[in-house]
Amino acid sequence: MRLWLAALAILLVCTPAAFGSRRSQREHGAALFSESGCLHCHTIRNHGGSKGPDLSGVGRRLKEAQMRHQIVNGSKLMPPFGEVIEGNDLTDLLSYLHSCRDKVKK
């Protein structure tokens, strides 16, 4: 019983820090999205360019590994950004994009 209570106490103490950390990652990722020029081509929530796809609901459509591959390696229509955005910046950008889960009208 004591072990269970100790585990619950640790969980309650650590959970707000984990949520705060994720929030700061998303905020940093959103800033990177804007500062790195992603908004030049992509739209999120009616803000940005129209050359690339609307990413307002990308978190619903793609898994993190798929988003990472696209950003790092690019595609026929998108240049690779693996040498520009890497490490924690890439992790934070992916955290932000994963949070973009709006239902996009077709």
Biopython code that builds the backbone (N, CA, C, O; Angstrom):
import numpy as np
from Bio.PDB.StructureBuilder import StructureBuilder

atoms = [
    (1, "MET", "N", (0.816, -1.189, 0.000)),
    (1, "MET", "CA", (0.000, 0.000, 0.000)),
    (1, "MET", "C", (0.864, 1.259, 0.000)),
    (1, "MET", "O", (0.574, 2.214, -0.720)),
    (2, "ARG", "N", (1.918, 1.258, 0.802)),
    (2, "ARG", "CA", (2.798, 2.425, 0.864)),
    (2, "ARG", "C", (3.503, 2.662, -0.470)),
    (2, "ARG", "O", (3.694, 3.805, -0.887)),
    (3, "LEU", "N", (3.880, 1.588, -1.123)),
    (3, "LEU", "CA", (4.530, 1.708, -2.420)),
    (3, "LEU", "C", (3.593, 2.350, -3.429)),
    (3, "LEU", "O", (4.012, 3.193, -4.222)),
    (4, "TRP", "N", (2.338, 1.958, -3.399)),
    (4, "TRP", "CA", (1.336, 2.520, -4.294)),
    (4, "TRP", "C", (1.171, 4.016, -4.042)),
    (4, "TRP", "O", (1.101, 4.798, -4.990)),
    (5, "LEU", "N", (1.107, 4.422, -2.763)),
    (5, "LEU", "CA", (0.969, 5.838, -2.414)),
    (5, "LEU", "C", (2.204, 6.633, -2.834)),
    (5, "LEU", "O", (2.087, 7.765, -3.302)),
    (6, "ALA", "N", (3.373, 6.046, -2.668)),
    (6, "ALA", "CA", (4.600, 6.723, -3.081)),
    (6, "ALA", "C", (4.617, 6.919, -4.594)),
    (6, "ALA", "O", (5.000, 7.980, -5.086)),
    (7, "ALA", "N", (4.203, 5.895, -5.321)),
    (7, "ALA", "CA", (4.160, 6.007, -6.784)),
    (7, "ALA", "C", (3.170, 7.076, -7.219)),
    (7, "ALA", "O", (3.443, 7.837, -8.147)),
    (8, "LEU", "N", (2.017, 7.135, -6.550)),
    (8, "LEU", "CA", (1.018, 8.153, -6.863)),
    (8, "LEU", "C", (1.556, 9.552, -6.572)),
    (8, "LEU", "O", (1.339, 10.476, -7.355)),
    (9, "ALA", "N", (2.247, 9.708, -5.464)),
    (9, "ALA", "CA", (2.826, 11.011, -5.107)),
    (9, "ALA", "C", (3.854, 11.451, -6.142)),
    (9, "ALA", "O", (3.869, 12.613, -6.548)),
    (10, "ILE", "N", (4.698, 10.546, -6.563)),
    (10, "ILE", "CA", (5.712, 10.873, -7.573)),
    (10, "ILE", "C", (5.037, 11.265, -8.881)),
    (10, "ILE", "O", (5.454, 12.220, -9.537)),
    (11, "LEU", "N", (4.012, 10.543, -9.256)),
    (11, "LEU", "CA", (3.285, 10.838, -10.484)),
    (11, "LEU", "C", (2.664, 12.223, -10.427)),
    (11, "LEU", "O", (2.749, 12.977, -11.396)),
    (12, "LEU", "N", (2.050, 12.565, -9.322)),
    (12, "LEU", "CA", (1.423, 13.878, -9.183)),
    (12, "LEU", "C", (2.434, 15.010, -9.201)),
    (12, "LEU", "O", (2.143, 16.087, -9.721)),
    (13, "VAL", "N", (3.596, 14.791, -8.653)),
    (13, "VAL", "CA", (4.640, 15.812, -8.637)),
    (13, "VAL", "C", (5.247, 15.989, -10.031)),
    (13, "VAL", "O", (5.517, 17.115, -10.449)),
    (14, "CYS", "N", (5.457, 14.909, -10.735)),
    (14, "CYS", "CA", (6.137, 14.961, -12.030)),
    (14, "CYS", "C", (5.225, 15.361, -13.179)),
    (14, "CYS", "O", (5.707, 15.927, -14.160)),
    (15, "THR", "N", (3.944, 15.092, -13.099)),
    (15, "THR", "CA", (3.042, 15.339, -14.211)),
    (15, "THR", "C", (2.992, 16.808, -14.623)),
    (15, "THR", "O", (3.121, 17.080, -15.816)),
    (16, "PRO", "N", (2.814, 17.777, -13.717)),
    (16, "PRO", "CA", (2.791, 19.175, -14.159)),
    (16, "PRO", "C", (4.084, 19.591, -14.855)),
    (16, "PRO", "O", (4.049, 20.363, -15.813)),
    (17, "ALA", "N", (5.214, 19.091, -14.385)),
    (17, "ALA", "CA", (6.486, 19.426, -15.019)),
    (17, "ALA", "C", (6.541, 18.864, -16.432)),
    (17, "ALA", "O", (7.034, 19.524, -17.347)),
    (18, "ALA", "N", (6.038, 17.657, -16.612)),
    (18, "ALA", "CA", (6.039, 17.054, -17.947)),
    (18, "ALA", "C", (5.136, 17.835, -18.887)),
    (18, "ALA", "O", (5.503, 18.076, -20.037)),
    (19, "PHE", "N", (3.946, 18.240, -18.412)),
    (19, "PHE", "CA", (3.055, 19.023, -19.264)),
    (19, "PHE", "C", (3.666, 20.378, -19.581)),
    (19, "PHE", "O", (3.561, 20.854, -20.711)),
    (20, "GLY", "N", (4.301, 21.005, -18.597)),
    (20, "GLY", "CA", (4.949, 22.290, -18.831)),
    (20, "GLY", "C", (6.074, 22.164, -19.831)),
    (20, "GLY", "O", (6.267, 23.041, -20.672)),
    (21, "SER", "N", (6.817, 21.075, -19.743)),
    (21, "SER", "CA", (7.918, 20.846, -20.672)),
    (21, "SER", "C", (7.391, 20.677, -22.090)),
    (21, "SER", "O", (7.947, 21.237, -23.035)),
    (22, "ARG", "N", (6.308, 19.897, -22.240)),
    (22, "ARG", "CA", (5.721, 19.701, -23.565)),
    (22, "ARG", "C", (5.184, 21.009, -24.109)),
    (22, "ARG", "O", (5.317, 21.291, -25.299)),
    (23, "ARG", "N", (4.577, 21.809, -23.245)),
    (23, "ARG", "CA", (4.052, 23.105, -23.681)),
    (23, "ARG", "C", (5.182, 23.997, -24.171)),
    (23, "ARG", "O", (5.045, 24.649, -25.206)),
    (24, "SER", "N", (6.300, 24.037, -23.446)),
    (24, "SER", "CA", (7.420, 24.877, -23.878)),
    (24, "SER", "C", (8.026, 24.340, -25.177)),
    (24, "SER", "O", (8.491, 25.114, -26.014)),
    (25, "GLN", "N", (8.020, 23.003, -25.343)),
    (25, "GLN", "CA", (8.488, 22.431, -26.613)),
    (25, "GLN", "C", (7.603, 22.885, -27.759)),
    (25, "GLN", "O", (8.099, 23.298, -28.807)),
    (26, "ARG", "N", (6.289, 22.808, -27.561)),
    (26, "ARG", "CA", (5.355, 23.232, -28.613)),
    (26, "ARG", "C", (5.512, 24.712, -28.926)),
    (26, "ARG", "O", (5.487, 25.113, -30.090)),
    (27, "GLU", "N", (5.671, 25.520, -27.890)),
    (27, "GLU", "CA", (5.837, 26.966, -28.100)),
    (27, "GLU", "C", (7.119, 27.254, -28.876)),
    (27, "GLU", "O", (7.129, 28.078, -29.790)),
    (28, "HIS", "N", (8.192, 26.573, -28.507)),
    (28, "HIS", "CA", (9.455, 26.747, -29.218)),
    (28, "HIS", "C", (9.316, 26.242, -30.649)),
    (28, "HIS", "O", (9.826, 26.870, -31.577)),
    (29, "GLY", "N", (8.629, 25.111, -30.838)),
    (29, "GLY", "CA", (8.393, 24.571, -32.174)),
    (29, "GLY", "C", (7.590, 25.519, -33.039)),
    (29, "GLY", "O", (7.868, 25.658, -34.230)),
    (30, "ALA", "N", (6.589, 26.179, -32.454)),
    (30, "ALA", "CA", (5.790, 27.153, -33.200)),
    (30, "ALA", "C", (6.649, 28.336, -33.626)),
    (30, "ALA", "O", (6.521, 28.838, -34.743)),
    (31, "ALA", "N", (7.524, 28.776, -32.727)),
    (31, "ALA", "CA", (8.430, 29.873, -33.080)),
    (31, "ALA", "C", (9.380, 29.446, -34.196)),
    (31, "ALA", "O", (9.649, 30.221, -35.114)),
    (32, "LEU", "N", (9.887, 28.221, -34.120)),
    (32, "LEU", "CA", (10.766, 27.708, -35.178)),
    (32, "LEU", "C", (10.036, 27.624, -36.513)),
    (32, "LEU", "O", (10.599, 27.948, -37.559)),
    (33, "PHE", "N", (8.779, 27.188, -36.470)),
    (33, "PHE", "CA", (7.974, 27.087, -37.689)),
    (33, "PHE", "C", (7.905, 28.440, -38.369)),
    (33, "PHE", "O", (8.025, 28.537, -39.591)),
    (34, "SER", "N", (7.715, 29.465, -37.590)),
    (34, "SER", "CA", (7.629, 30.817, -38.131)),
    (34, "SER", "C", (8.996, 31.352, -38.553)),
    (34, "SER", "O", (9.146, 31.880, -39.655)),
    (35, "GLU", "N", (9.987, 31.216, -37.678)),
    (35, "GLU", "CA", (11.316, 31.785, -37.916)),
    (35, "GLU", "C", (12.100, 31.072, -39.015)),
    (35, "GLU", "O", (12.934, 31.682, -39.685)),
    (36, "SER", "N", (11.829, 29.775, -39.198)),
    (36, "SER", "CA", (12.584, 28.997, -40.194)),
    (36, "SER", "C", (12.019, 29.127, -41.594)),
    (36, "SER", "O", (12.556, 28.551, -42.541)),
    (37, "GLY", "N", (10.953, 29.872, -41.729)),
    (37, "GLY", "CA", (10.389, 30.108, -43.051)),
    (37, "GLY", "C", (9.335, 29.112, -43.481)),
    (37, "GLY", "O", (8.890, 29.146, -44.629)),
    (38, "CYS", "N", (8.923, 28.225, -42.588)),
    (38, "CYS", "CA", (7.902, 27.234, -42.946)),
    (38, "CYS", "C", (6.603, 27.921, -43.355)),
    (38, "CYS", "O", (5.900, 27.460, -44.254)),
    (39, "LEU", "N", (6.289, 29.046, -42.673)),
    (39, "LEU", "CA", (5.073, 29.788, -42.984)),
    (39, "LEU", "C", (5.108, 30.400, -44.383)),
    (39, "LEU", "O", (4.077, 30.807, -44.920)),
    (40, "HIS", "N", (6.277, 30.459, -44.951)),
    (40, "HIS", "CA", (6.400, 30.998, -46.304)),
    (40, "HIS", "C", (5.619, 30.126, -47.292)),
    (40, "HIS", "O", (5.035, 30.636, -48.248)),
    (41, "CYS", "N", (5.614, 28.822, -47.060)),
    (41, "CYS", "CA", (4.951, 27.878, -47.965)),
    (41, "CYS", "C", (3.710, 27.223, -47.363)),
    (41, "CYS", "O", (2.771, 26.893, -48.088)),
    (42, "HIS", "N", (3.699, 27.035, -46.048)),
    (42, "HIS", "CA", (2.629, 26.281, -45.395)),
    (42, "HIS", "C", (1.714, 27.177, -44.574)),
    (42, "HIS", "O", (2.141, 28.190, -44.021)),
    (43, "THR", "N", (0.456, 26.785, -44.507)),
    (43, "THR", "CA", (-0.553, 27.474, -43.712)),
    (43, "THR", "C", (-0.875, 26.629, -42.484)),
    (43, "THR", "O", (-0.972, 25.405, -42.566)),
    (44, "ILE", "N", (-1.036, 27.296, -41.354)),
    (44, "ILE", "CA", (-1.598, 26.672, -40.157)),
    (44, "ILE", "C", (-2.619, 27.648, -39.607)),
    (44, "ILE", "O", (-2.311, 28.802, -39.308)),
    (45, "ARG", "N", (-3.846, 27.155, -39.480)),
    (45, "ARG", "CA", (-4.960, 27.962, -38.947)),
    (45, "ARG", "C", (-5.090, 29.299, -39.672)),
    (45, "ARG", "O", (-5.124, 30.360, -39.049)),
    (46, "ASN", "N", (-5.162, 29.227, -40.987)),
    (46, "ASN", "CA", (-5.398, 30.383, -41.865)),
    (46, "ASN", "C", (-4.285, 31.426, -41.814)),
    (46, "ASN", "O", (-4.521, 32.599, -42.104)),
    (47, "HIS", "N", (-3.088, 31.010, -41.451)),
    (47, "HIS", "CA", (-1.953, 31.933, -41.404)),
    (47, "HIS", "C", (-0.772, 31.284, -42.124)),
    (47, "HIS", "O", (-0.325, 30.203, -41.741)),
    (48, "GLY", "N", (-0.276, 31.934, -43.151)),
    (48, "GLY", "CA", (0.876, 31.419, -43.867)),
    (48, "GLY", "C", (0.660, 31.391, -45.370)),
    (48, "GLY", "O", (-0.300, 31.961, -45.887)),
    (49, "GLY", "N", (1.568, 30.719, -46.059)),
    (49, "GLY", "CA", (1.558, 30.658, -47.511)),
    (49, "GLY", "C", (0.698, 29.529, -48.045)),
    (49, "GLY", "O", (0.160, 28.714, -47.296)),
    (50, "SER", "N", (0.588, 29.509, -49.369)),
    (50, "SER", "CA", (-0.268, 28.504, -50.000)),
    (50, "SER", "C", (0.493, 27.615, -50.979)),
    (50, "SER", "O", (-0.112, 26.793, -51.667)),
    (51, "LYS", "N", (1.806, 27.771, -51.047)),
    (51, "LYS", "CA", (2.603, 26.951, -51.964)),
    (51, "LYS", "C", (2.619, 25.482, -51.542)),
    (51, "LYS", "O", (2.552, 24.589, -52.386)),
    (52, "GLY", "N", (2.709, 25.235, -50.232)),
    (52, "GLY", "CA", (2.703, 23.879, -49.697)),
    (52, "GLY", "C", (1.354, 23.563, -49.083)),
    (52, "GLY", "O", (0.476, 24.425, -49.035)),
    (53, "PRO", "N", (1.179, 22.338, -48.615)),
    (53, "PRO", "CA", (-0.116, 21.956, -48.037)),
    (53, "PRO", "C", (-0.408, 22.663, -46.716)),
    (53, "PRO", "O", (0.502, 23.078, -45.997)),
    (54, "ASP", "N", (-1.686, 22.788, -46.420)),
    (54, "ASP", "CA", (-2.158, 23.308, -45.146)),
    (54, "ASP", "C", (-1.812, 22.274, -44.069)),
    (54, "ASP", "O", (-2.177, 21.104, -44.187)),
    (55, "LEU", "N", (-1.119, 22.704, -43.038)),
    (55, "LEU", "CA", (-0.676, 21.788, -41.984)),
    (55, "LEU", "C", (-1.510, 21.899, -40.713)),
    (55, "LEU", "O", (-1.105, 21.415, -39.656)),
    (56, "SER", "N", (-2.670, 22.533, -40.814)),
    (56, "SER", "CA", (-3.517, 22.708, -39.629)),
    (56, "SER", "C", (-3.904, 21.386, -38.981)),
    (56, "SER", "O", (-4.098, 21.338, -37.766)),
    (57, "GLY", "N", (-4.021, 20.322, -39.748)),
    (57, "GLY", "CA", (-4.406, 19.033, -39.201)),
    (57, "GLY", "C", (-3.357, 17.957, -39.380)),
    (57, "GLY", "O", (-3.675, 16.769, -39.336)),
    (58, "VAL", "N", (-2.111, 18.353, -39.582)),
    (58, "VAL", "CA", (-1.047, 17.384, -39.854)),
    (58, "VAL", "C", (-0.864, 16.390, -38.708)),
    (58, "VAL", "O", (-0.494, 15.240, -38.941)),
    (59, "GLY", "N", (-1.117, 16.818, -37.488)),
    (59, "GLY", "CA", (-0.989, 15.922, -36.335)),
    (59, "GLY", "C", (-2.008, 14.798, -36.344)),
    (59, "GLY", "O", (-1.800, 13.770, -35.699)),
    (60, "ARG", "N", (-3.095, 14.976, -37.059)),
    (60, "ARG", "CA", (-4.115, 13.932, -37.213)),
    (60, "ARG", "C", (-3.730, 12.956, -38.325)),
    (60, "ARG", "O", (-4.014, 11.762, -38.240)),
    (61, "ARG", "N", (-3.086, 13.474, -39.361)),
    (61, "ARG", "CA", (-2.837, 12.686, -40.565)),
    (61, "ARG", "C", (-1.543, 11.892, -40.542)),
    (61, "ARG", "O", (-1.496, 10.766, -41.037)),
    (62, "LEU", "N", (-0.489, 12.469, -39.969)),
    (62, "LEU", "CA", (0.827, 11.836, -40.040)),
    (62, "LEU", "C", (1.361, 11.488, -38.658)),
    (62, "LEU", "O", (1.082, 12.174, -37.675)),
    (63, "LYS", "N", (2.123, 10.426, -38.605)),
    (63, "LYS", "CA", (2.830, 10.051, -37.380)),
    (63, "LYS", "C", (4.112, 10.868, -37.303)),
    (63, "LYS", "O", (4.561, 11.435, -38.300)),
    (64, "GLU", "N", (4.687, 10.922, -36.126)),
    (64, "GLU", "CA", (5.903, 11.714, -35.927)),
    (64, "GLU", "C", (7.021, 11.269, -36.872)),
    (64, "GLU", "O", (7.727, 12.108, -37.432)),
    (65, "ALA", "N", (7.184, 9.980, -37.048)),
    (65, "ALA", "CA", (8.248, 9.473, -37.931)),
    (65, "ALA", "C", (8.044, 9.941, -39.371)),
    (65, "ALA", "O", (9.011, 10.238, -40.073)),
    (66, "GLN", "N", (6.798, 10.007, -39.807)),
    (66, "GLN", "CA", (6.515, 10.475, -41.165)),
    (66, "GLN", "C", (6.839, 11.962, -41.305)),
    (66, "GLN", "O", (7.409, 12.389, -42.308)),
    (67, "MET", "N", (6.470, 12.743, -40.293)),
    (67, "MET", "CA", (6.773, 14.178, -40.323)),
    (67, "MET", "C", (8.286, 14.403, -40.295)),
    (67, "MET", "O", (8.813, 15.229, -41.039)),
    (68, "ARG", "N", (8.972, 13.663, -39.430)),
    (68, "ARG", "CA", (10.433, 13.781, -39.335)),
    (68, "ARG", "C", (11.086, 13.477, -40.682)),
    (68, "ARG", "O", (11.964, 14.215, -41.129)),
    (69, "HIS", "N", (10.664, 12.405, -41.321)),
    (69, "HIS", "CA", (11.228, 12.018, -42.612)),
    (69, "HIS", "C", (11.015, 13.134, -43.645)),
    (69, "HIS", "O", (11.928, 13.473, -44.397)),
    (70, "GLN", "N", (9.824, 13.689, -43.673)),
    (70, "GLN", "CA", (9.502, 14.749, -44.632)),
    (70, "GLN", "C", (10.373, 15.984, -44.402)),
    (70, "GLN", "O", (10.908, 16.558, -45.351)),
    (71, "ILE", "N", (10.510, 16.385, -43.148)),
    (71, "ILE", "CA", (11.293, 17.587, -42.836)),
    (71, "ILE", "C", (12.771, 17.357, -43.135)),
    (71, "ILE", "O", (13.412, 18.194, -43.771)),
    (72, "VAL", "N", (13.305, 16.247, -42.689)),
    (72, "VAL", "CA", (14.738, 15.973, -42.842)),
    (72, "VAL", "C", (15.122, 15.715, -44.291)),
    (72, "VAL", "O", (16.127, 16.242, -44.769)),
    (73, "ASN", "N", (14.326, 14.904, -44.998)),
    (73, "ASN", "CA", (14.694, 14.480, -46.351)),
    (73, "ASN", "C", (14.026, 15.262, -47.468)),
    (73, "ASN", "O", (14.492, 15.226, -48.607)),
    (74, "GLY", "N", (12.948, 15.965, -47.169)),
    (74, "GLY", "CA", (12.220, 16.683, -48.201)),
    (74, "GLY", "C", (11.492, 15.723, -49.130)),
    (74, "GLY", "O", (11.306, 14.547, -48.817)),
    (75, "SER", "N", (11.088, 16.250, -50.274)),
    (75, "SER", "CA", (10.393, 15.455, -51.285)),
    (75, "SER", "C", (10.591, 16.124, -52.637)),
    (75, "SER", "O", (11.410, 17.035, -52.764)),
    (76, "LYS", "N", (9.865, 15.692, -53.623)),
    (76, "LYS", "CA", (9.969, 16.314, -54.948)),
    (76, "LYS", "C", (9.596, 17.790, -54.895)),
    (76, "LYS", "O", (10.153, 18.604, -55.632)),
    (77, "LEU", "N", (8.649, 18.135, -54.017)),
    (77, "LEU", "CA", (8.145, 19.501, -53.952)),
    (77, "LEU", "C", (8.693, 20.320, -52.776)),
    (77, "LEU", "O", (8.547, 21.542, -52.748)),
    (78, "MET", "N", (9.311, 19.658, -51.825)),
    (78, "MET", "CA", (9.806, 20.348, -50.632)),
    (78, "MET", "C", (11.300, 20.070, -50.457)),
    (78, "MET", "O", (11.727, 18.917, -50.520)),
    (79, "PRO", "N", (12.091, 21.114, -50.240)),
    (79, "PRO", "CA", (13.526, 20.891, -50.019)),
    (79, "PRO", "C", (13.773, 20.239, -48.659)),
    (79, "PRO", "O", (12.956, 20.376, -47.749)),
    (80, "PRO", "N", (14.896, 19.531, -48.517)),
    (80, "PRO", "CA", (15.221, 18.935, -47.220)),
    (80, "PRO", "C", (15.703, 20.003, -46.234)),
    (80, "PRO", "O", (16.389, 20.952, -46.614)),
    (81, "PHE", "N", (15.338, 19.833, -44.983)),
    (81, "PHE", "CA", (15.765, 20.769, -43.938)),
    (81, "PHE", "C", (16.554, 20.066, -42.842)),
    (81, "PHE", "O", (16.721, 20.610, -41.750)),
    (82, "GLY", "N", (17.040, 18.856, -43.125)),
    (82, "GLY", "CA", (17.769, 18.075, -42.128)),
    (82, "GLY", "C", (19.041, 18.729, -41.641)),
    (82, "GLY", "O", (19.455, 18.488, -40.507)),
    (83, "GLU", "N", (19.671, 19.543, -42.456)),
    (83, "GLU", "CA", (20.904, 20.224, -42.038)),
    (83, "GLU", "C", (20.615, 21.581, -41.408)),
    (83, "GLU", "O", (21.495, 22.184, -40.793)),
    (84, "VAL", "N", (19.385, 22.059, -41.561)),
    (84, "VAL", "CA", (19.000, 23.360, -41.029)),
    (84, "VAL", "C", (18.337, 23.223, -39.663)),
    (84, "VAL", "O", (18.622, 23.986, -38.740)),
    (85, "ILE", "N", (17.447, 22.236, -39.550)),
    (85, "ILE", "CA", (16.713, 22.007, -38.310)),
    (85, "ILE", "C", (17.075, 20.615, -37.811)),
    (85, "ILE", "O", (16.769, 19.615, -38.459)),
    (86, "GLU", "N", (17.730, 20.558, -36.654)),
    (86, "GLU", "CA", (18.158, 19.267, -36.125)),
    (86, "GLU", "C", (18.129, 19.266, -34.610)),
    (86, "GLU", "O", (17.907, 20.303, -33.985)),
    (87, "GLY", "N", (18.347, 18.127, -34.033)),
    (87, "GLY", "CA", (18.435, 17.988, -32.580)),
    (87, "GLY", "C", (17.163, 18.393, -31.870)),
    (87, "GLY", "O", (16.063, 18.027, -32.284)),
    (88, "ASN", "N", (17.321, 19.155, -30.791)),
    (88, "ASN", "CA", (16.173, 19.582, -29.991)),
    (88, "ASN", "C", (15.224, 20.469, -30.783)),
    (88, "ASN", "O", (14.014, 20.441, -30.557)),
    (89, "ASP", "N", (15.763, 21.256, -31.710)),
    (89, "ASP", "CA", (14.901, 22.095, -32.531)),
    (89, "ASP", "C", (13.942, 21.238, -33.353)),
    (89, "ASP", "O", (12.755, 21.549, -33.453)),
    (90, "LEU", "N", (14.449, 20.176, -33.931)),
    (90, "LEU", "CA", (13.603, 19.279, -34.713)),
    (90, "LEU", "C", (12.570, 18.608, -33.814)),
    (90, "LEU", "O", (11.407, 18.476, -34.197)),
    (91, "THR", "N", (12.983, 18.187, -32.633)),
    (91, "THR", "CA", (12.056, 17.568, -31.682)),
    (91, "THR", "C", (10.943, 18.536, -31.304)),
    (91, "THR", "O", (9.777, 18.147, -31.246)),
    (92, "ASP", "N", (11.292, 19.786, -31.047)),
    (92, "ASP", "CA", (10.295, 20.789, -30.670)),
    (92, "ASP", "C", (9.371, 21.113, -31.843)),
    (92, "ASP", "O", (8.167, 21.284, -31.651)),
    (93, "LEU", "N", (9.916, 21.199, -33.038)),
    (93, "LEU", "CA", (9.089, 21.448, -34.224)),
    (93, "LEU", "C", (8.099, 20.306, -34.419)),
    (93, "LEU", "O", (6.931, 20.541, -34.728)),
    (94, "LEU", "N", (8.558, 19.080, -34.241)),
    (94, "LEU", "CA", (7.670, 17.927, -34.372)),
    (94, "LEU", "C", (6.603, 17.930, -33.289)),
    (94, "LEU", "O", (5.462, 17.551, -33.552)),
    (95, "SER", "N", (6.946, 18.347, -32.086)),
    (95, "SER", "CA", (5.973, 18.445, -31.003)),
    (95, "SER", "C", (4.882, 19.448, -31.375)),
    (95, "SER", "O", (3.698, 19.198, -31.149)),
    (96, "TYR", "N", (5.283, 20.571, -31.941)),
    (96, "TYR", "CA", (4.305, 21.576, -32.374)),
    (96, "TYR", "C", (3.428, 21.034, -33.496)),
    (96, "TYR", "O", (2.204, 21.155, -33.438)),
    (97, "LEU", "N", (4.036, 20.440, -34.510)),
    (97, "LEU", "CA", (3.259, 19.930, -35.638)),
    (97, "LEU", "C", (2.307, 18.821, -35.196)),
    (97, "LEU", "O", (1.187, 18.723, -35.697)),
    (98, "HIS", "N", (2.756, 17.988, -34.256)),
    (98, "HIS", "CA", (1.883, 16.926, -33.746)),
    (98, "HIS", "C", (0.671, 17.527, -33.035)),
    (98, "HIS", "O", (-0.397, 16.914, -33.011)),
    (99, "SER", "N", (0.824, 18.708, -32.461)),
    (99, "SER", "CA", (-0.287, 19.361, -31.758)),
    (99, "SER", "C", (-1.275, 20.015, -32.729)),
    (99, "SER", "O", (-2.364, 20.415, -32.319)),
    (100, "CYS", "N", (-0.919, 20.124, -33.976)),
    (100, "CYS", "CA", (-1.801, 20.713, -34.993)),
    (100, "CYS", "C", (-2.772, 19.625, -35.452)),
    (100, "CYS", "O", (-2.472, 18.855, -36.364)),
    (101, "ARG", "N", (-3.920, 19.574, -34.816)),
    (101, "ARG", "CA", (-4.857, 18.482, -35.038)),
    (101, "ARG", "C", (-6.235, 18.976, -35.463)),
    (101, "ARG", "O", (-7.232, 18.284, -35.258)),
    (102, "ASP", "N", (-6.297, 20.165, -36.053)),
    (102, "ASP", "CA", (-7.576, 20.697, -36.503)),
    (102, "ASP", "C", (-8.163, 19.819, -37.604)),
    (102, "ASP", "O", (-7.436, 19.200, -38.381)),
    (103, "LYS", "N", (-9.480, 19.779, -37.652)),
    (103, "LYS", "CA", (-10.140, 19.117, -38.772)),
    (103, "LYS", "C", (-10.134, 20.095, -39.926)),
    (103, "LYS", "O", (-10.699, 21.185, -39.839)),
    (104, "VAL", "N", (-9.489, 19.694, -41.005)),
    (104, "VAL", "CA", (-9.348, 20.579, -42.164)),
    (104, "VAL", "C", (-10.427, 20.227, -43.171)),
    (104, "VAL", "O", (-10.602, 19.066, -43.542)),
    (105, "LYS", "N", (-11.152, 21.260, -43.609)),
    (105, "LYS", "CA", (-12.172, 21.053, -44.631)),
    (105, "LYS", "C", (-11.507, 20.928, -45.983)),
    (105, "LYS", "O", (-10.586, 21.675, -46.312)),
    (106, "LYS", "N", (-11.982, 19.979, -46.755)),
    (106, "LYS", "CA", (-11.395, 19.750, -48.087)),
    (106, "LYS", "C", (-12.099, 20.548, -49.140)),
    (106, "LYS", "O", (-11.736, 20.476, -50.314)),
]
sb = StructureBuilder()
sb.init_structure("model")
sb.init_model(0)
sb.init_chain("A")
sb.init_seg("    ")
for serial, (resi, resn, name, xyz) in enumerate(atoms, 1):
    if name == "N":
        sb.init_residue(resn, " ", resi, " ")
    sb.init_atom(name, np.array(xyz, "f"), 0.0, 1.0, " ", f" {name:<3s}", serial, name[0])
structure = sb.get_structure()
